[in-house]
Amino acid sequence: MTDTALTGGGGFTLRLPRVSFLLVLAGVLALLPILRLLWEVAGPALSGDAVAAARVLQSPMTWRATLNSVALAAGATLVSGLLGAPFALLCGVTDLRGRAALAFGLMLPLMIPPQIVALSWIHLAGAGSPLLKPLGLAPPPGTPNPVYSSAGMILVMGIEHAPLVFLALRAGLRAVPRDLVEAAQAAGARRGRVLRTIVMPLSLPSLAAGLALAFVAALGNFGVPALLGIPAGIPVLPTLIYRRLAGFGPSVLPDVAVLAAIIGAVACLGIAAQLALQARSDTRVLGGSAPPAVLELGRWRLPAEIGCWAVLALVLAAPLAALVSTSLVRVYGLPIGPETATLAHYATVLGLDQVGRAFTNSLFLSAGAAVLLGLVAIPLAHAMAGRANRLARAVGVLVELPHAVPGVVLAIGCILVFLKPLPLVGVSLYGTLWLILAAYLARFLSLALRPAQAACAALDPAMEEAARACGARPLRRLVTIVGPLVAPAAAAGGLLVFLTAFNELTVSILLWSQGRETLGVVVYALEEGGSPTLAAALSVIAIGVVFVAMLAAGAIGRKLPPGIIPWRD
């Protein structure tokens, strides 16, 4: 094999065999669980033995769950658009004050695990609500909690995924050419006309891409349908897969593989729409390199600020306050007050053996995934930055796929890959923490890669060219030049991985085993087991960890280019 030199668009000189091998390896490892799932479904069909597929496809429950999944995801997407789009407009192109704080607050529902978001709404809207009951606004005792319904699931998932619409549209708004906006203002166009005729038409592809992201995320959401849909008797594909696998174990893998393929196929339609719309939104307009123009709100600024903070208070502060209040009352259903408040639930939950194991396991898995992916992201991002060709683009799509598809699809694929002992070593990862770690590495690689890619794209190619002229080999240039410069962005990516993985549930709920519980699994188990105060206390602790990690990521983000940390300008 030759070792031909290649100079990419960024000016980096790379070696074809080494770089190609690295890119291909990353793509294969990311895609392996999904390929194994597809083979589990397509293999028997090609050989004429499609018994499992026929059994699943002929079941009325399959199509009921599929229709529920699509309908609920569509409704949640509408809510996400109605919430995320106005925030993006106000924070992206106006002189609204406190935009960074508003963006941070809006991002919190996405960073907080879905099961905890659902739990907070259960405690806010129930008959025993510690906030609404003293005000006489809680439902009468004995009546169903209103969030145990399709409308409740749509509302909660819509709020949780609104940040996806916010981020996508805000990025599109910032790409609107400043010259066009200023020319329209100079011609006498008012704010409303500028928005209608210039800003929104140019940013519509970004809005549509954000809506597609929200749809795919809602389609694969497990925590909200599990806590709100199962008690209401509303099955969706993720919960149907979980209940069958939990009830019958690996013996139903052929059946749940078909279910996972169905939800994966629907999700791929959304992913394809998102990629097409993102490609369309990447079109460049003359003058778009200047900073975005700011539309002055004038006398409407204060009402807009009050409205934004009021919305955040309703969709974020109130549910979290109900969760904290539930964790502090002596008995569930009592109003919070000096006579009923206690910290006993925190002491109890921290003393549980399963909670201690869950914290240890979650810290090991999330920190391990963050460190490993942060280290891998640097050479991979460097390799992709130097190759503006089809291979690099294809690997970029393949790396995104495990994070874009629903978590249950990846989890079933990982079970199929690692159920049997590994070749040569004869060791099986099934039922171990290593299986969950392998799934995390595949699922969150794209989160770690994006900041590193942005940092690599910002590097001055002259530095590496000078080192190459002095005889430095590619590995030495990577270690001494690229690595130190990209390390802060890689650390930020690692923190994003930690944030997402620490309380993860959708993947780990299908992969955990006795003694290998994660924090998300224990929170779900405590609530399902009839211990709402303990589940609330553990959820508050988990939120505290997420909040501290977000502050740390924000501190690192001050030294990085804009956009690497999602909630920072």
C-alpha positions as CSV (number, residue, x, y, z in Angstrom):
1,M,0.0,0.0,0.0
2,T,1.4,3.4,-1.0
3,D,1.7,6.3,1.4
4,T,0.7,9.1,-0.9
5,A,0.6,12.6,0.5
6,L,-2.6,14.7,0.2
7,T,-3.1,18.3,0.9
8,G,-6.8,19.1,1.9
9,G,-8.7,22.3,1.6
10,G,-7.6,23.4,5.1
11,G,-3.9,23.2,4.1
12,F,-3.1,20.1,6.2
13,T,-0.9,17.4,4.7
14,L,-2.2,13.9,5.5
15,R,-1.3,10.4,4.5
16,L,-4.0,8.6,2.5
17,P,-3.8,5.1,4.0
18,R,-3.6,6.2,7.6
19,V,-6.4,8.8,7.3
20,S,-8.6,6.6,5.2
21,F,-8.3,3.8,7.7
22,L,-9.1,6.1,10.6
23,L,-12.2,7.5,8.8
24,V,-13.5,4.1,7.7
25,L,-12.9,2.5,11.1
26,A,-14.9,5.3,12.8
27,G,-17.7,4.9,10.3
28,V,-17.9,1.1,10.7
29,L,-17.8,1.1,14.5
30,A,-20.6,3.7,14.6
31,L,-22.7,1.9,12.1
32,L,-22.1,-1.7,13.3
33,P,-25.1,-2.0,15.7
34,I,-27.5,-0.6,13.2
35,L,-26.2,-2.9,10.4
36,R,-26.5,-5.9,12.8
37,L,-30.1,-4.9,13.5
38,L,-30.9,-4.6,9.8
39,W,-29.4,-8.1,9.2
40,E,-31.5,-9.6,12.0
41,V,-34.6,-8.3,10.2
42,A,-33.5,-8.7,6.5
43,G,-31.5,-12.0,6.9
44,P,-34.5,-14.3,7.6
45,A,-36.6,-12.5,5.0
46,L,-34.0,-13.2,2.3
47,S,-33.7,-16.8,3.3
48,G,-37.5,-17.3,3.2
49,D,-37.9,-17.5,7.0
50,A,-39.7,-14.3,7.9
51,V,-41.8,-15.8,10.7
52,A,-40.9,-13.1,13.3
53,A,-41.5,-10.3,10.9
54,A,-44.9,-11.7,9.8
55,R,-45.9,-12.2,13.5
56,V,-45.0,-8.6,14.4
57,L,-46.4,-7.0,11.3
58,Q,-49.7,-8.8,11.7
59,S,-50.2,-7.8,15.3
60,P,-52.7,-4.9,15.8
61,M,-50.6,-3.7,18.8
62,T,-47.7,-3.0,16.5
63,W,-49.7,-0.6,14.3
64,R,-51.4,0.9,17.3
65,A,-48.1,1.7,18.8
66,T,-46.7,3.0,15.5
67,L,-49.6,5.3,14.9
68,N,-49.4,6.6,18.5
69,S,-45.6,7.2,18.1
70,V,-46.1,9.2,14.9
71,A,-49.1,11.1,16.1
72,L,-47.5,12.0,19.5
73,A,-44.2,13.0,17.8
74,A,-46.0,15.2,15.4
75,G,-48.0,16.9,18.2
76,A,-44.8,17.4,20.3
77,T,-43.0,18.8,17.2
78,L,-45.8,21.4,16.9
79,V,-45.4,22.4,20.6
80,S,-41.6,22.6,20.1
81,G,-42.0,24.9,17.2
82,L,-44.5,27.2,19.0
83,L,-42.1,27.4,21.9
84,G,-38.6,27.3,20.4
85,A,-39.2,29.5,17.3
86,P,-40.3,32.7,19.1
87,F,-37.4,32.3,21.6
88,A,-35.0,31.9,18.7
89,L,-36.3,35.1,17.0
90,L,-36.1,37.2,20.1
91,C,-32.7,35.9,21.2
92,G,-31.2,35.7,17.7
93,V,-32.1,39.0,16.0
94,T,-33.4,41.5,18.6
95,D,-32.0,43.7,21.3
96,L,-33.7,41.6,24.1
97,R,-31.7,41.8,27.4
98,G,-30.6,38.7,29.2
99,R,-30.5,36.6,26.0
100,A,-27.7,34.3,27.4
101,A,-29.7,33.6,30.6
102,L,-32.8,32.9,28.6
103,A,-31.0,30.5,26.2
104,F,-29.5,28.7,29.3
105,G,-32.9,28.3,30.8
106,L,-34.5,27.1,27.6
107,M,-31.7,24.5,27.2
108,L,-32.3,23.0,30.6
109,P,-35.2,20.7,29.6
110,L,-33.0,19.2,26.9
111,M,-30.1,18.6,29.4
112,I,-32.4,17.2,32.1
113,P,-33.3,13.5,31.5
114,P,-36.8,13.0,30.1
115,Q,-37.9,10.7,32.9
116,I,-37.1,13.6,35.4
117,V,-38.9,16.1,33.2
118,A,-41.9,13.8,33.2
119,L,-41.6,13.3,36.9
120,S,-41.6,17.0,37.6
121,W,-44.8,17.5,35.6
122,I,-46.5,14.6,37.4
123,H,-45.8,16.2,40.7
124,L,-46.9,19.7,39.5
125,A,-50.2,18.6,37.9
126,G,-51.4,15.8,40.3
127,A,-54.0,16.0,43.0
128,G,-51.2,16.0,45.6
129,S,-49.3,18.8,44.0
130,P,-47.4,20.6,46.7
131,L,-47.7,23.9,44.7
132,L,-51.2,23.8,43.3
133,K,-53.0,22.1,46.2
134,P,-52.5,25.1,48.6
135,L,-53.8,27.4,45.9
136,G,-56.9,25.3,45.3
137,L,-55.8,24.6,41.7
138,A,-55.0,20.9,42.0
139,P,-57.3,18.3,40.5
140,P,-59.8,16.8,43.1
141,P,-58.5,13.8,45.0
142,G,-59.1,10.6,43.3
143,T,-59.2,12.1,39.8
144,P,-56.6,11.1,37.2
145,N,-53.5,13.2,36.8
146,P,-54.1,15.3,33.6
147,V,-50.6,14.6,32.3
148,Y,-51.4,10.9,32.1
149,S,-52.8,11.4,28.6
150,S,-51.9,12.0,25.0
151,A,-52.1,15.8,25.5
152,G,-49.8,15.5,28.6
153,M,-47.2,13.5,26.6
154,I,-47.3,16.0,23.7
155,L,-46.9,18.9,26.0
156,V,-44.0,17.5,28.0
157,M,-42.1,16.1,25.0
158,G,-42.7,19.4,23.1
159,I,-41.2,21.4,26.0
160,E,-38.3,19.0,26.2
161,H,-37.4,19.2,22.5
162,A,-38.1,22.9,22.0
163,P,-34.3,23.7,22.4
164,L,-33.7,21.7,19.2
165,V,-35.9,24.1,17.2
166,F,-34.4,27.0,19.1
167,L,-30.8,26.1,18.3
168,A,-31.5,25.3,14.6
169,L,-33.5,28.4,13.9
170,R,-31.1,30.7,15.9
171,A,-28.2,29.4,13.7
172,G,-30.2,30.1,10.6
173,L,-31.1,33.6,11.8
174,R,-27.5,34.5,12.4
175,A,-26.6,33.5,8.8
176,V,-29.1,36.1,7.4
177,P,-27.0,38.7,5.7
178,R,-26.7,41.9,7.6
179,D,-26.5,44.0,4.5
180,L,-30.0,42.9,3.4
181,V,-31.5,43.8,6.7
182,E,-29.8,47.2,6.9
183,A,-30.8,48.0,3.3
184,A,-34.4,47.2,4.1
185,Q,-34.3,49.4,7.3
186,A,-32.7,52.2,5.3
187,A,-35.5,52.0,2.8
188,G,-38.0,52.5,5.6
189,A,-39.2,48.9,6.2
190,R,-40.5,48.4,9.7
191,R,-39.5,45.5,12.0
192,G,-42.5,43.3,11.0
193,R,-41.9,43.7,7.3
194,V,-38.2,43.0,7.7
195,L,-39.1,39.8,9.5
196,R,-41.7,38.7,7.0
197,T,-39.9,39.5,3.8
198,I,-36.2,38.9,4.6
199,V,-35.4,37.2,7.9
200,M,-38.0,34.4,8.0
201,P,-37.8,33.4,4.3
202,L,-34.1,33.0,4.5
203,S,-34.3,31.1,7.8
204,L,-37.2,28.8,7.0
205,P,-35.0,25.9,6.0
206,S,-33.3,26.1,9.4
207,L,-36.7,26.1,11.1
208,A,-37.8,23.1,9.2
209,A,-34.6,21.3,10.0
210,G,-35.1,22.0,13.7
211,L,-38.7,20.7,13.5
212,A,-37.4,17.5,11.8
213,L,-34.9,17.1,14.7
214,A,-37.6,17.6,17.3
215,F,-39.8,15.0,15.5
216,V,-37.1,12.3,15.5
217,A,-36.2,13.0,19.1
218,A,-39.9,12.8,20.2
219,L,-40.3,9.6,18.2
220,G,-37.5,7.8,20.1
221,N,-38.3,9.3,23.5
222,F,-38.7,6.6,26.2
223,G,-38.8,8.4,29.5
224,V,-41.9,10.5,28.9
225,P,-44.0,7.8,27.3
226,A,-42.9,5.3,30.0
227,L,-43.9,7.5,32.9
228,L,-47.0,9.1,31.3
229,G,-48.1,6.7,28.6
230,I,-47.9,3.3,30.3
231,P,-50.3,4.4,33.2
232,A,-52.6,5.9,30.6
233,G,-52.6,2.8,28.5
234,I,-51.1,4.6,25.5
235,P,-48.4,2.3,23.9
236,V,-45.7,3.6,21.7
237,L,-42.9,1.7,20.0
238,P,-40.1,2.4,22.5
239,T,-42.3,1.3,25.5
240,L,-43.6,-1.7,23.5
241,I,-40.0,-2.8,22.9
242,Y,-39.1,-2.3,26.5
243,R,-42.0,-4.2,27.9
244,R,-41.5,-7.2,25.6
245,L,-37.8,-7.4,26.2
246,A,-38.2,-7.0,30.0
247,G,-40.9,-9.6,30.1
248,F,-39.4,-12.3,27.9
249,G,-35.7,-11.5,27.7
250,P,-33.4,-12.3,24.7
251,S,-35.9,-14.9,23.4
252,V,-38.0,-12.1,21.8
253,L,-35.0,-10.4,20.1
254,P,-36.3,-11.3,16.6
255,D,-39.6,-9.6,17.4
256,V,-38.2,-6.5,19.0
257,A,-35.7,-6.2,16.2
258,V,-38.6,-5.8,13.8
259,L,-40.2,-3.2,16.0
260,A,-36.9,-1.4,16.3
261,A,-36.6,-1.5,12.5
262,I,-40.0,0.1,12.1
263,I,-39.2,3.0,14.4
264,G,-35.8,3.3,12.8
265,A,-37.4,3.5,9.3
266,V,-39.8,6.3,10.4
267,A,-36.9,8.1,12.1
268,C,-34.8,7.9,9.0
269,L,-37.4,9.7,7.0
270,G,-37.1,12.6,9.5
271,I,-33.3,12.4,9.4
272,A,-33.3,12.5,5.6
273,A,-35.6,15.6,5.7
274,Q,-33.3,17.2,8.3
275,L,-30.2,16.6,6.2
276,A,-31.9,17.9,3.0
277,L,-33.1,21.0,4.8
278,Q,-29.7,21.6,6.4
279,A,-28.0,21.4,3.1
280,R,-30.5,23.9,1.7
281,S,-30.0,26.2,4.6
282,D,-26.2,26.2,4.1
283,T,-26.5,28.2,0.9
284,R,-24.5,31.4,1.0
285,V,-25.8,34.9,0.2
286,L,-23.5,37.8,-0.6
287,G,-22.9,39.8,2.6
288,G,-23.7,37.0,4.9
289,S,-20.2,37.0,6.6
290,A,-20.9,40.2,8.5
291,P,-22.3,40.0,12.1
292,P,-26.1,39.7,12.1
293,A,-28.2,42.9,12.3
294,V,-30.1,43.6,15.5
295,L,-33.7,44.6,15.3
296,E,-34.7,47.1,18.0
297,L,-37.8,46.2,19.9
298,G,-38.4,49.7,21.2
299,R,-41.4,49.9,23.5
300,W,-42.1,46.2,23.1
301,R,-38.8,45.1,24.6
302,L,-39.9,45.1,28.2
303,P,-43.2,43.2,27.5
304,A,-41.2,40.7,25.4
305,E,-38.7,40.2,28.3
306,I,-41.6,39.7,30.8
307,G,-43.3,37.3,28.4
308,C,-40.1,35.2,27.9
309,W,-39.4,34.9,31.6
310,A,-43.1,34.2,32.3
311,V,-43.0,31.3,29.8
312,L,-39.8,29.9,31.4
313,A,-41.4,30.1,34.8
314,L,-44.4,28.1,33.6
315,V,-42.6,25.4,31.6
316,L,-39.4,25.1,33.7
317,A,-39.4,26.7,37.1
318,A,-42.9,25.6,38.2
319,P,-42.3,21.8,37.4
320,L,-38.9,21.9,39.0
321,A,-40.2,23.7,42.0
322,A,-42.9,21.0,42.4
323,L,-40.2,18.3,42.1
324,V,-38.1,19.9,44.8
325,S,-41.2,20.4,47.0
326,T,-42.2,16.7,46.6
327,S,-38.7,15.7,47.7
328,L,-39.0,17.8,50.9
329,V,-42.4,16.9,52.2
330,R,-42.7,14.3,54.9
331,V,-45.6,12.4,53.2
332,Y,-46.5,12.7,49.5
333,G,-49.6,14.8,49.1
334,L,-49.0,17.2,51.9
335,P,-48.4,20.9,51.1
336,I,-44.9,22.2,51.6
337,G,-44.3,24.3,54.7
338,P,-42.1,24.5,57.8
339,E,-44.1,21.8,59.6
340,T,-44.0,19.3,56.7
341,A,-40.5,19.9,55.3
342,T,-37.7,17.4,55.8
343,L,-34.4,16.3,54.4
344,A,-35.1,12.7,55.4
345,H,-35.8,11.5,51.8
346,Y,-32.4,12.7,50.7
347,A,-30.7,10.8,53.5
348,T,-32.8,7.7,52.8
349,V,-32.1,7.7,49.0
350,L,-28.4,8.2,49.4
351,G,-28.3,5.3,51.9
352,L,-29.8,2.8,49.4
353,D,-27.3,0.3,48.0
354,Q,-28.8,0.5,44.5
355,V,-28.4,4.3,44.5
356,G,-24.8,4.1,45.4
357,R,-24.2,1.5,42.7
358,A,-26.1,3.6,40.2
359,F,-24.1,6.7,41.0
360,T,-20.8,4.7,40.7
361,N,-21.9,3.1,37.4
362,S,-23.2,6.3,35.9
363,L,-20.1,8.2,36.8
364,F,-17.9,5.5,35.4
365,L,-19.9,5.2,32.2
366,S,-20.4,8.9,31.5
367,A,-16.9,10.0,32.5
368,G,-15.4,7.0,30.6
369,A,-17.3,7.9,27.5
370,A,-16.5,11.5,27.8
371,V,-12.7,10.9,28.2
372,L,-12.5,8.3,25.5
373,L,-14.6,10.2,23.0
374,G,-12.8,13.5,23.8
375,L,-9.5,11.8,23.0
376,V,-10.8,10.1,19.8
377,A,-12.4,13.3,18.6
378,I,-9.1,15.2,18.1
379,P,-7.5,12.9,15.5
380,L,-10.8,12.1,13.9
381,A,-11.8,15.8,13.5
382,H,-8.3,16.6,12.3
383,A,-8.5,13.8,9.7
384,M,-12.0,15.0,8.5
385,A,-10.9,18.6,8.3
386,G,-8.1,17.7,5.9
387,R,-10.4,15.7,3.5
388,A,-13.1,17.6,1.8
389,N,-14.3,14.6,-0.2
390,R,-17.0,12.0,-0.3
391,L,-15.4,9.7,2.3
392,A,-15.1,12.4,4.9
393,R,-18.7,13.5,4.3
394,A,-20.0,9.9,4.4
395,V,-18.2,9.3,7.7
396,G,-19.7,12.5,9.1
397,V,-23.2,11.2,8.3
398,L,-22.4,7.7,9.7
399,V,-21.1,9.1,12.9
400,E,-24.3,11.2,13.3
401,L,-26.6,8.3,12.6
402,P,-26.3,6.4,16.0
403,H,-27.2,9.7,17.8
404,A,-30.0,10.6,15.5
405,V,-31.9,7.3,15.4
406,P,-34.0,6.4,18.5
407,G,-32.0,5.0,21.4
408,V,-34.0,1.8,21.4
409,V,-32.7,1.1,17.8
410,L,-29.1,1.4,18.9
411,A,-29.7,-0.6,22.1
412,I,-31.3,-3.6,20.3
413,G,-28.4,-3.5,17.7
414,C,-25.8,-3.5,20.6
415,I,-27.6,-6.5,22.2
416,L,-27.5,-8.4,18.9
417,V,-23.8,-7.5,18.3
418,F,-22.6,-8.5,21.8
419,L,-25.0,-11.2,22.9
420,K,-22.6,-13.9,21.7
421,P,-19.0,-14.1,23.0
422,L,-16.6,-12.0,21.1
423,P,-14.5,-13.8,18.5
424,L,-10.9,-14.8,19.5
425,V,-11.3,-13.8,23.2
426,G,-14.5,-15.8,23.8
427,V,-16.0,-13.2,26.3
428,S,-19.5,-11.9,26.1
429,L,-20.3,-8.3,27.0
430,Y,-24.0,-9.0,27.4
431,G,-25.2,-8.1,31.0
432,T,-22.1,-6.1,31.8
433,L,-21.3,-2.4,32.1
434,W,-19.0,-2.7,29.0
435,L,-22.1,-3.2,26.8
436,I,-23.6,0.1,28.0
437,L,-20.2,1.8,27.5
438,A,-20.0,0.5,24.0
439,A,-23.5,1.8,23.2
440,Y,-22.6,5.2,24.7
441,L,-19.4,5.4,22.6
442,A,-21.4,4.8,19.4
443,R,-24.3,7.1,20.4
444,F,-22.4,10.1,21.7
445,L,-19.4,10.2,19.3
446,S,-21.0,13.0,17.3
447,L,-21.5,15.1,20.4
448,A,-17.7,15.0,21.1
449,L,-16.8,15.4,17.4
450,R,-18.7,18.6,16.6
451,P,-16.7,21.0,18.9
452,A,-13.4,19.4,17.8
453,Q,-14.4,19.8,14.1
454,A,-15.2,23.5,14.7
455,A,-11.9,24.0,16.4
456,C,-10.0,22.2,13.6
457,A,-11.7,24.3,11.0
458,A,-10.5,27.5,12.8
459,L,-6.9,26.5,12.9
460,D,-4.3,28.4,10.9
461,P,-2.9,25.8,8.4
462,A,0.4,27.7,8.3
463,M,1.4,26.3,11.7
464,E,1.2,22.7,10.6
465,E,2.8,23.5,7.2
466,A,5.7,25.1,9.0
467,A,6.1,22.0,11.2
468,R,5.9,19.7,8.2
469,A,8.6,21.8,6.4
470,C,10.8,21.2,9.4
471,G,10.4,17.4,9.1
472,A,7.8,16.8,11.7
473,R,5.8,13.6,11.0
474,P,1.9,13.6,11.1
475,L,1.8,12.0,14.5
476,R,4.2,14.5,16.0
477,R,2.2,17.4,14.4
478,L,-1.0,16.0,15.8
479,V,0.5,15.7,19.3
480,T,2.5,19.0,19.5
481,I,0.4,21.4,17.4
482,V,-3.2,20.2,16.7
483,G,-3.8,18.5,20.0
484,P,-3.0,21.4,22.4
485,L,-5.0,23.9,20.3
486,V,-8.1,21.6,19.9
487,A,-8.0,20.3,23.4
488,P,-10.3,22.9,25.0
489,A,-12.9,22.2,22.3
490,A,-12.5,18.5,22.9
491,A,-12.9,19.0,26.6
492,A,-16.1,20.9,25.9
493,G,-17.3,18.1,23.8
494,G,-16.5,15.6,26.5
495,L,-18.5,17.7,29.0
496,L,-21.5,17.6,26.6
497,V,-21.1,13.8,26.4
498,F,-21.0,13.6,30.3
499,L,-24.1,15.8,30.5
500,T,-26.0,13.6,28.2
501,A,-24.8,10.2,29.4
502,F,-25.0,10.8,33.1
503,N,-28.8,10.5,33.4
504,E,-29.4,8.6,30.1
505,L,-32.3,6.2,30.2
506,T,-33.4,5.2,26.6
507,V,-30.4,3.1,25.9
508,S,-29.5,1.8,29.4
509,I,-33.1,0.7,30.2
510,L,-32.7,-2.1,27.7
511,L,-29.1,-2.9,28.5
512,W,-28.8,-2.8,32.3
513,S,-28.8,-5.9,34.5
514,Q,-28.9,-6.6,38.2
515,G,-26.0,-4.7,39.9
516,R,-25.4,-2.7,36.7
517,E,-28.1,-0.1,37.2
518,T,-27.6,3.5,36.0
519,L,-29.0,6.6,37.7
520,G,-31.7,7.0,35.1
521,V,-32.8,3.4,35.6
522,V,-33.0,3.8,39.4
523,V,-35.1,7.1,39.2
524,Y,-37.5,5.3,36.9
525,A,-37.6,2.2,39.1
526,L,-38.3,4.3,42.3
527,E,-41.2,6.1,40.7
528,E,-42.7,2.9,39.2
529,G,-42.2,1.2,42.5
530,G,-44.4,3.6,44.4
531,S,-41.7,5.8,46.1
532,P,-42.4,9.3,44.6
533,T,-40.6,11.2,47.3
534,L,-37.5,9.1,47.0
535,A,-37.6,9.4,43.2
536,A,-38.0,13.2,43.5
537,A,-35.1,13.5,45.9
538,L,-32.8,11.5,43.6
539,S,-34.0,13.5,40.6
540,V,-33.1,16.8,42.4
541,I,-29.6,15.5,43.1
542,A,-29.2,14.4,39.4
543,I,-30.4,17.9,38.3
544,G,-27.8,19.4,40.6
545,V,-25.0,17.4,38.9
546,V,-26.3,18.4,35.4
547,F,-26.5,22.1,36.5
548,V,-22.9,22.1,37.8
549,A,-21.6,20.4,34.6
550,M,-23.5,22.9,32.4
551,L,-21.8,25.8,34.3
552,A,-18.4,24.1,33.8
553,A,-19.1,23.7,30.1
554,G,-20.1,27.3,29.9
555,A,-16.9,28.4,31.6
556,I,-14.9,26.5,29.1
557,G,-17.0,27.9,26.3
558,R,-15.8,31.5,27.0
559,K,-12.5,30.5,25.5
560,L,-14.0,28.8,22.5
561,P,-15.5,30.0,19.2
562,P,-19.2,30.9,19.3
563,G,-21.6,28.0,18.8
564,I,-19.5,25.2,20.4
565,I,-21.4,25.4,23.6
566,P,-25.1,25.4,22.5
567,W,-26.4,27.8,25.1
568,R,-23.6,30.4,24.7
569,D,-23.5,33.1,22.0
